[in-house]
Amino acid sequence: MGDATQTRVVDSIPLPRELWPEVLELPCQLTVALEVPHFTTRDLLSLSVNSLVSTRRREGAHVPVIVNSVMVGWAEFDVIDGRLAVRMTEMI
């Protein structure tokens, strides 16, 4: 009988979308982390328009995706209609 009661309670809990529709519109910060080993302040200060920053990542390599300081998954960079995009490849 305990199992049936637990099931009814769980089944009766509304989805978050039904509880707080306004929460779904709150802004959050999405960060895609691309490490650049041995990047120094000197390198930063020497950047200018059209500078290229070399990384050790291969094309299509997975990069961490962070939302509000919490890692939520992995992605890879892609180009869609001439614009840089991030394609989610794994959610954790």
Secondary structure, DSSP 8 states (H G I E B T S, - for coil): -HHHHHHHHHHHS--HHHH-GGGGG----EEE----TT--HHHHHT--TT-----S--TT--EEEEETTEEEEEEEEEEETTEEEEEEEEE-
